[in-house]
C-alpha cells in the first residue's frame, strides 16, 4: 500500500482486487454485469476498429449481442464499410468504456462469420421495423435525402406486409475470438491499474502482465 500527503490530507492507494484475476473471460463477465447494473444506457456499446484495403484504420460504435465463453458476437450489414473490411481483413479490436465505473476493456483478435442459424435466430428477435430497416438500408452508401431512405422502408414494408421478414442474405454476424484482453481501472492522480492477458493462439494458455499506466 502506498501512502502520501496531499492538499486534502493523507491519501492511500491500494491495488484493485481484479489484479489477482487469472481468467480474463470470467473477469470480463464480472465487469460486464457491473456495467449492466450501473450504466444508464447501452452497457453493451463498444468501439469496433477495423482497417480498410489501404491499411487505414476505421472505428465506430456497435453493440455486443452475444457473450460466449470464448468469444464476442456482433451483427452488421456485410455490404457496409465494416462488413467489407472485416471480410477482407478478418481481424479487429474492441473497446468498452464504462464512465460510471471508470473502467475500460480493450480486446484484439480474429473474426469469423457466425453460422446462418445463429444469425437467423438473432435477426428474428429484432423488432419488425428493425428487420425492415436491414432490407431497406444500403448501409454506408450515400443517398439524396432522408425521403429516399424512408421510401425504401415503405417499399420493404409493402413487400413483406404482415408476414415473416427473413434475414437478408447480406446481413449476418461476426464472432471475435481474442488473443489479447486488457483491463483498465481508473486510479487517483492517474495512478491507474492495467492488467493485460495475451496468448499466441485461441488454443494457447493466457499470459498475464501488469502494465504501467
C-alpha positions, 0 to 999 in steps of 0.5 A: 500500500502506498501512502502520501500527503496531499492538499486534502490530507493523507491519501492511500492507494491500494491495488484493485482486487481484479489484479489477482484475476487469472481468467480474463473471460470470467473477469470480463463477465464480472465487469460486464454485469457491473456495467449492466447494473450501473450504466444508464444506457447501452452497457453493451456499446463498444468501439469496433476498429477495423482497417480498410484495403489501404491499411487505414484504420476505421472505428465506430460504435456497435453493440455486443449481442452475444457473450460466449465463453470464448468469444464476442458476437456482433451483427452488421450489414456485410455490404457496409464499410465494416462488413467489407473490411472485416471480410477482407481483413478478418481481424479487429479490436474492441473497446468498452468504456464504462464512465460510471465505473471508470473502467475500460476493456480493450480486446484484439483478435480474429473474426469469423462469420457466425453460422446462418442459424445463429444469425437467423435466430438473432435477426428474428428477435429484432423488432419488425421495423428493425428487420425492415430497416436491414432490407431497406438500408444500403448501409454506408452508401450515400443517398439524396435525402432522408425521403429516399431512405424512408421510401425504401422502408415503405417499399420493404414494408409493402413487400413483406406486409404482415408476414415473416421478414427473413434475414437478408442474405447480406446481413449476418454476424461476426464472432471475435475470438481474442488473443489479447484482453486488457483491463483498465481501472481508473486510479487517483492522480492517474495512478491507474491499474492495467492488467493485460492477458495475451496468448499466441493462439485461441488454443494457447494458455493466457499470459498475464502482465501488469502494465504501467499506466 
